[in-house]
Structure formats: C-alpha cells, structure tokens
Amino acid sequence: MALEPCTEVPATNIDKTNADLSVLKERGQREVFCGLTGIVWLHRKMQDAFFLVVGSRTCAHLIQSAAGVMIFAEPRFGTAILGERDLAGLADANEELDRVVDQLLARRPDIGTLFLVGSCPSEVIKLDLAKAAERLNHRFFPKVRILNYSGSGIETTFTQGEDACLGSMVPVLPRSHDEPSLMVVGSLADVVEDQFQRLFDKLGIGPVYFFPPRRAANLPPIGKGTRLLLAQPFLGETVRSLMARGATLLPSPYPFGIEGTTAWLKAAADAWNIDQERFEEAIAPASNRAKIALDRYRQALTGRKAFLFPDSQLEIPLARFLSRECGMELVEVGTPYIDRLLMDTEINLLPVGTALSEGQDVEKQLDRCREARPDITVCGLGLANPLEAEGMATKWSIELVFSPIHGYDQAADLAELFARPLERRRRLTV
C-alpha cells in the first residue's frame, strides 16, 4: 500500500406518487459517477480536513482528473494504493494503512480531521475502515480526529459521497443546550454561504450554522432546538441522523432560482415568526436584482424542451426551476433515487403530467431521449459526447454540482448554464 496524491435487472413498473404525477421505476444498467467524486468539492470546503481514499490507482486517477490537480499542487486528498500484495492477502492491510497514516500526518501537521474513505477495492477485500478509524483515533485524538465513510461505487453514486461524509460527522457533533438555532445542511460555495448569512442577519434569524463547516474542527452544535434547512437534495441519511439527535426538518423547496430561494428563506422566517413585511423588505434588493438578471436568459429558454438523465439527485429541483422560472418544457425528469422526505415539496411544484423516472435503464432512456429530440439534455460525461455527436445539445450534470448555483445572485448564472449550450449549438449550425 502506497500513498499517492451493475448487473442489469430489466424490471420496470409505474408507481403513482399523487393524482398528477406518476413515476417510471427502472432497474437496469446505469451511467453514473461513484461517490468518491464528492471529495472534489468537500476537500475545498473543509480547509483543515484531508480525505484519504483506500483504493486503487483507478480511484486516484478519477479524483485527480475530476479535480484538475496540477503537478505542483498539494491538495487535501490522496489515495492509499492497494497493491497486488494487499489484494492477495500477502500483506496486512491494517498495518500498511497505519504506516501510510503515520507518513501522512508527519508530512501534513495541519490536518485536523482525517477521513478514511472506502472504495470498491477496499470493500472487496473487506477492509474494516470503521475499526481502523477507531484504532487510529486512540493514537492521534484530540490532535487529529479520524472518521470514515464509504465512497465505493458498489454502494454509492456521485453525490451520495457527500451524504456519507456528513453522516460520519453527525455522531461527533457537540450537544447544544436546546436553544433555537438554524443549521443549513449541504456544502455551499463560500461566497453563497456569505450571501445567505447576510440575509439571515437581516431577517433576525440566528444563530446560523453551516454543515459542513469551513473548518471540520468547528463542528456545529445540535439539539432539540436545532432547525434544519437543506441546501442540497441528496442528504437523506445525514438528515435522518440529525433528526435522530433531536433536530427538526423545515420542509422547503431548494434554493435554486428566485422562487426556490424565496420559499427556502420563508421556511426559516416562519420558524422564527418573522412577519411578512420584514421578510419582503429583507429579500427585496437581492430578489429584484435576480429578476432583472434572469429575464435575459428566460427569453432564450422559454418554450425549449429539456430532458434530464439521472445523475446527481439535483434533477427534480432543477426541473422545477427550468419549468416555472425559465418557461421550459420538461420531456422527462430522471433521478437516481426519490427520497420522499426530501423531495415531496419539490415534486408538488412540478407541472401536471411531468414524466418522472427513478433509477435507470440507460439504453431504454436513451431511446426515449432520441425519439423526443429535446433542445437540451442534462446528463453525465459518458453520455454527453455521443449525444453531441448526434447533433444534440447537452449540459454536463457534474458542472451543476461544482458551480455556485444557489441563491438569488446565482439564479441568472444557473439559467445561463442551460442557455449556453443552446447558443453554442446555434452557432455551430449557422
């Protein structure tokens, strides 16, 4: 071990969610990234954390490629490479892992929290990273806290890596004294976090904690007075763990676009009994700016057709934004998994008759997409290039996770991400 920076199940059925929408459930071959990808944005968010993937060279290449790491950079992630001796059982993987951790912490004394991240290879050889983290904590705590979670493609897809990471932190969150507080759950770009904090301050809502914090050592307290406001729609296990510790979830759409951001902030304002006049006064400047900026892209998107493949679990909130605020027609909205606790509010805002699919049988879904010939297709990298070669405009779903798209000031930026491929396609065909 060295340190370096699906089976097809062809079952389909229809399940009614409510009187207006039905869900096409597909269980077949999928086209998704694995949960290790979440490290790309999490290592930037938590500035005193390090993510050590226990996996193969393929795992290392995936993260380095997705993160765009330059050769002279020293990012806050690395891979403990499982070599042939580890995989063959000729070396004690736990002893090798201890050696790598010793080497890493000696080299990087700035690390405050170390995440041991499981991968497909470590899952296959049954390396128990939970016990490894417990063993290493006895040696290094409190100087370094060591946690573990799985980012294995066997168990997780794409954004579920963040859910697993935050879930591993919940048990060590300090207990509050049950005084009222707001916890915003889900990683946000620092600039977006600052914008939301200013709005909460204007509304008189607080104290406000963001989870994950910018420094993993500054863990937010939790108790019966904690109210949860979700910034990301893929954190089901984390939310349930927080609720098990006494927190209360504030049901709300997600803060994508003007409508979503307003409803999201209103959920917190209502919990703090903020009157309507004060609420409207606080959001008016940012909301008005967003309306002016968004109008430019609405004209380019209105009447266009969108097809969303399942990838990031952002699909349903994005579809709501594209339909209600940009005037687009939704051909199909696919998502890897529908968590009713997190998605019911968004689903109820989708247009009557929206084609909603859960899971994936990629060949069947590609056939439906080709038949519909949408103006823009939101999909993963593996599907984008072939569809572009067929003359279809695409948007990489991974870009929607990496880009700051939450809040009023990013509403027009979010719309532009969809307008840009259409404009590129128009110029190519002139």
C-alpha positions in Angstrom: 0.0 0.0 0.0 1.5 3.4 -1.0 0.3 6.9 -0.7 -0.4 8.8 -3.9 -1.7 12.4 -4.3 -24.2 -3.3 -12.4 -25.7 -6.0 -13.1 -28.8 -5.4 -15.4 -32.2 -6.2 -13.8 -34.8 -5.5 -16.5 -37.8 -4.7 -14.3 -39.9 -1.7 -14.9 -43.2 -0.6 -13.4 -45.3 2.5 -12.8 -45.9 3.8 -9.3 -48.3 6.6 -8.6 -46.9 9.4 -6.3 -50.0 11.6 -6.4 -53.0 12.4 -8.6 -50.9 14.4 -11.0 -47.6 12.6 -11.4 -46.5 9.0 -11.9 -43.0 7.6 -11.5 -41.5 5.3 -14.0 -39.3 3.0 -12.0 -36.4 1.5 -13.9 -33.8 -1.0 -12.7 -31.1 -1.6 -15.3 -27.7 -0.5 -16.4 -26.8 2.9 -15.1 -24.4 5.7 -16.2 -23.2 7.5 -13.0 -20.0 8.5 -11.2 -19.1 6.8 -7.9 -19.3 8.5 -4.5 -15.6 9.3 -4.4 -16.3 12.3 -6.7 -17.7 14.2 -3.7 -14.2 14.6 -2.4 -13.6 17.1 -5.2 -15.8 19.8 -3.6 -15.6 18.6 0.0 -11.8 19.0 0.3 -12.2 22.6 -0.8 -14.9 23.3 1.7 -13.3 21.9 4.8 -9.9 23.6 4.9 -8.4 21.6 7.8 -9.6 18.2 6.6 -7.8 15.5 4.5 -9.5 12.7 2.5 -7.5 9.5 2.3 -9.0 7.1 -0.2 -8.1 3.5 0.4 -8.3 2.2 -3.1 -6.7 1.6 -6.4 -4.8 3.7 -8.9 -8.1 4.0 -10.8 -9.6 5.7 -7.8 -6.6 8.1 -7.7 -6.8 8.9 -11.4 -10.6 9.6 -11.1 -10.3 12.1 -8.4 -7.2 13.8 -9.8 -8.9 14.1 -13.2 -12.1 15.4 -11.8 -10.4 17.9 -9.6 -7.9 19.1 -12.2 -5.0 18.9 -9.9 -1.7 20.4 -11.2 1.5 18.5 -10.6 2.9 21.2 -8.2 -0.3 21.4 -6.1 -0.7 19.6 -2.8 -4.4 19.1 -2.3 -6.2 17.9 0.8 -6.8 14.4 -0.6 -4.7 11.4 -1.6 -5.0 7.7 -2.2 -3.5 4.8 -0.2 -2.9 2.5 -3.1 -4.0 -1.1 -2.6 -1.3 -3.1 -4.4 -1.2 -6.7 -5.5 0.2 -7.9 -2.1 -2.7 -6.2 -0.3 -5.3 -7.6 -2.6 -3.8 -11.1 -2.5 -3.7 -11.0 1.3 0.1 -11.3 1.4 0.4 -8.1 3.4 -1.5 -7.0 6.5 -3.7 -4.2 5.1 -4.2 -2.7 8.5 -0.5 -2.5 9.2 0.0 -0.9 5.8 -2.8 1.6 6.4 -1.3 2.6 9.8 2.1 3.1 8.1 0.6 5.4 5.4 -1.4 7.4 8.0 1.7 7.9 10.1 3.6 9.1 7.0 0.7 11.4 6.0 0.3 13.1 9.4 4.0 13.5 9.8 4.1 15.3 6.5 0.9 17.3 6.9 0.7 18.5 10.6 -2.0 21.0 9.5 -4.6 18.2 9.2 -7.3 18.5 11.9 -9.7 15.8 10.6 -8.7 12.8 8.5 -11.4 10.9 6.6 -10.6 7.3 5.7 -12.7 6.8 2.5 -13.7 3.3 1.4 -13.7 2.4 -2.3 -14.6 -0.7 -4.4 -11.3 -2.4 -3.8 -11.3 -1.9 0.0 -14.9 -3.1 0.1 -14.0 -6.2 -1.9 -11.2 -7.3 0.4 -13.4 -6.5 3.4 -11.0 -3.9 5.0 -12.9 -2.6 8.0 -12.2 1.1 7.9 -14.5 1.8 10.9 -12.3 -0.3 13.1 -9.2 1.3 11.6 -10.5 4.7 12.3 -11.3 3.7 15.9 -7.8 2.3 16.3 -6.1 5.3 14.9 -8.2 7.7 16.9 -6.8 6.2 20.1 -3.4 7.2 18.9 -4.0 10.6 17.4 -7.1 12.2 19.1 -7.5 15.0 20.0 -4.8 16.4 17.8 -6.4 14.7 14.8 -9.9 13.3 14.6 -10.2 10.3 12.3 -13.5 9.4 10.7 -14.5 7.0 8.0 -17.2 6.6 5.3 -17.7 4.7 2.1 -17.5 6.3 -1.4 -17.5 3.0 -3.1 -19.2 2.8 -6.5 -20.6 -0.5 -5.3 -22.6 1.3 -2.6 -22.9 4.9 -3.6 -23.4 7.1 -6.7 -21.9 10.6 -7.2 -23.4 13.0 -4.7 -24.1 10.2 -2.1 -20.5 10.6 -1.2 -21.2 13.9 0.5 -24.2 12.3 2.3 -21.9 9.5 3.6 -19.2 12.0 4.6 -21.5 14.3 6.5 -23.3 11.3 8.1 -19.9 10.2 9.5 -19.6 13.6 11.3 -23.1 13.6 12.9 -22.2 11.3 15.9 -19.3 13.7 16.9 -21.3 16.9 16.7 -21.4 18.6 20.1 -24.7 18.6 22.0 -26.3 22.1 22.3 -28.4 23.3 25.2 -31.5 23.0 23.1 -31.7 26.8 22.4 -33.2 27.7 19.0 -30.6 27.6 16.1 -30.7 27.1 12.4 -28.4 24.5 10.7 -28.0 24.8 6.9 -27.2 21.3 5.7 -25.2 20.7 2.5 -21.9 22.1 1.1 -22.1 25.6 -0.4 -19.5 27.8 -2.1 -18.1 30.2 0.5 -19.5 33.2 -1.5 -23.0 31.7 -1.4 -22.7 30.9 2.3 -21.8 34.5 2.9 -24.8 35.8 0.9 -27.2 33.6 2.9 -25.6 34.6 6.2 -26.3 38.3 5.4 -29.9 37.5 4.5 -30.4 35.6 7.7 -28.8 38.5 9.7 -31.3 41.0 8.0 -34.2 38.7 8.9 -33.0 38.4 12.5 -32.6 34.6 12.3 -29.8 33.0 14.3 -27.6 31.6 15.4 -27.0 30.1 12.0 -24.6 27.2 11.5 -23.5 25.7 8.2 -22.8 22.0 7.9 -20.2 21.1 6.7 -18.3 24.0 8.3 -15.4 25.7 6.6 -13.1 24.0 9.2 -14.0 20.5 10.2 -12.8 21.2 13.7 -15.6 23.9 14.1 -18.5 21.4 14.3 -21.9 23.0 14.8 -23.9 22.0 17.9 -27.1 20.1 17.7 -30.1 19.6 20.0 -33.9 19.8 20.2 -33.8 23.5 19.3 -32.0 22.9 16.0 -34.0 23.6 12.9 -32.6 22.0 9.7 -32.8 23.8 6.3 -31.5 21.7 3.4 -29.3 23.3 0.8 -28.7 20.1 -1.1 -31.3 17.4 -2.0 -29.1 14.3 -1.7 -28.5 14.2 2.0 -31.2 11.7 3.2 -29.1 9.6 5.6 -27.5 12.7 7.1 -30.8 14.4 7.7 -32.2 11.3 9.4 -29.2 11.1 11.6 -29.5 14.7 12.6 -33.2 14.2 13.3 -32.4 11.2 15.4 -30.3 13.6 17.6 -33.3 15.9 18.1 -33.2 18.3 15.2 -36.4 19.3 13.3 -36.5 19.4 9.5 -38.1 22.5 7.9 -39.8 21.3 4.7 -39.0 23.5 1.8 -38.0 23.6 -1.9 -34.3 24.0 -2.5 -32.7 27.5 -3.1 -32.4 27.2 -6.8 -33.8 30.3 -8.6 -35.8 33.1 -7.2 -38.9 31.1 -6.3 -36.9 28.3 -4.7 -34.7 30.7 -2.7 -37.7 32.8 -1.5 -39.6 29.7 -0.3 -36.4 28.3 1.3 -35.8 31.5 3.3 -39.5 31.8 4.1 -39.4 28.4 5.8 -36.8 29.7 8.2 -38.6 33.0 8.6 -41.8 31.3 9.6 -39.9 29.1 12.1 -38.6 32.3 13.7 -42.0 34.1 13.5 -40.7 36.8 11.2 -43.6 38.9 9.9 -44.3 39.2 6.2 -43.4 42.9 5.9 -40.0 42.4 7.4 -39.4 39.3 5.2 -40.2 41.1 2.0 -38.1 44.1 2.9 -35.1 41.9 3.7 -35.2 39.9 0.4 -36.4 42.7 -1.9 -32.9 44.0 -3.1 -31.5 40.6 -3.9 -34.7 39.3 -5.4 -35.2 42.3 -7.6 -31.6 42.0 -8.9 -32.2 38.4 -9.7 -35.4 39.1 -11.6 -33.7 41.6 -13.9 -30.7 39.3 -14.5 -32.8 36.2 -15.1 -35.1 37.8 -17.6 -32.3 37.8 -20.3 -32.0 34.0 -20.2 -35.7 33.4 -19.8 -36.2 34.7 -23.2 -33.7 32.3 -24.6 -35.1 29.3 -22.8 -38.9 29.7 -22.9 -40.5 27.1 -25.0 -37.4 24.9 -25.3 -37.5 21.2 -24.3 -35.3 19.7 -21.6 -34.6 16.0 -20.9 -32.8 15.2 -17.6 -30.9 12.0 -17.1 -30.4 10.7 -13.6 -27.1 11.5 -12.1 -26.8 14.0 -9.2 -30.2 14.0 -7.5 -30.4 17.7 -8.3 -32.7 16.9 -11.3 -36.1 17.5 -9.7 -35.3 20.9 -8.2 -33.6 21.9 -11.4 -36.6 20.8 -13.4 -38.8 22.9 -11.2 -36.6 25.9 -11.8 -36.4 25.3 -15.6 -40.2 24.9 -15.9 -41.6 27.5 -13.6 -38.9 30.3 -13.9 -37.5 29.7 -17.3 -40.6 28.5 -19.2 -39.0 25.3 -20.5 -41.0 22.1 -21.3 -39.9 19.0 -19.4 -39.8 16.0 -21.6 -38.5 13.6 -18.8 -37.0 14.2 -15.4 -34.9 11.3 -14.3 -33.3 11.0 -10.9 -31.2 8.1 -9.3 -33.5 7.9 -6.3 -36.6 9.7 -4.9 -36.5 10.3 -1.2 -40.0 11.4 -0.3 -38.8 13.1 2.9 -36.5 15.4 0.9 -38.4 15.7 -2.4 -42.2 15.9 -1.8 -42.2 19.7 -1.7 -40.3 19.9 -5.0 -42.4 17.2 -6.7 -45.6 19.1 -5.8 -44.3 22.1 -7.8 -43.6 20.2 -11.0 -46.1 20.8 -13.8 -49.1 18.4 -14.0 -48.2 15.5 -16.3 -44.4 15.7 -15.9 -42.7 12.4 -16.9 -40.7 11.5 -13.8 -38.4 8.4 -13.7 -36.5 6.9 -10.8 -33.4 4.7 -11.4 -32.2 4.0 -14.9 -32.2 1.5 -17.7 -29.8 3.6 -19.8 -30.5 2.1 -23.2 -34.2 2.5 -22.9 -33.8 6.0 -21.6 -31.5 6.9 -24.5 -34.1 5.6 -26.9 -36.8 7.9 -25.3 -34.4 10.8 -25.5 -33.5 10.3 -29.1 -37.2 9.9 -30.0 -38.1 13.2 -28.2 -35.1 15.2 -29.7 -35.1 17.7 -26.8 -33.4 21.1 -27.2 -31.1 20.3 -24.3 -30.2 17.1 -22.5 -28.7 17.1 -18.9 -26.6 14.0 -18.5 -23.2 12.7 -17.3 -20.0 12.9 -19.2 -20.3 9.3 -20.5 -23.5 10.2 -22.4 -22.8 13.8 -23.4 -20.2 13.3 -26.1 -22.1 10.6 -28.0 -25.3 12.7 -27.9 -23.4 15.8 -29.1 -22.1 13.8 -32.0 -25.7 13.1 -32.9 -26.4 16.8 -33.0 -28.0 17.2 -29.6 -27.1 20.0 -27.2 -26.1 18.7 -23.7 -25.2 20.0 -20.3 -22.8 18.1 -18.0 -24.7 17.4 -14.8 -21.4 17.3 -12.9 -20.9 21.0 -13.7 -24.2 21.8 -11.9 -22.7 20.4 -8.7 -19.3 22.1 -9.0 -20.8 25.5 -9.9 -22.2 28.1 -7.4 -25.9 27.9 -8.4 -27.8 28.5 -5.1 -29.5 31.8 -4.1 -30.7 35.0 -5.7 -27.4 36.2 -7.0 -26.7 32.9 -8.8 -30.2 32.5 -10.4 -29.2 34.0 -13.7 -25.9 32.1 -13.6 -27.9 28.9 -13.2 -30.1 29.8 -16.2 -27.0 30.7 -18.3 -25.6 27.2 -17.7 -28.6 25.9 -19.8 -28.7 28.7 -22.3 -25.0 28.5 -23.2 -25.1 25.0 -24.8 -28.1 26.1 -26.9 -26.3 29.2 -28.1 -23.2 27.1 -28.9 -25.3 24.6 -30.9 -27.0 27.5 -32.7 -23.6 28.9 -33.8 -22.4 25.5 -34.9 -25.4 25.1 -37.2 -25.4 28.6 -38.7 
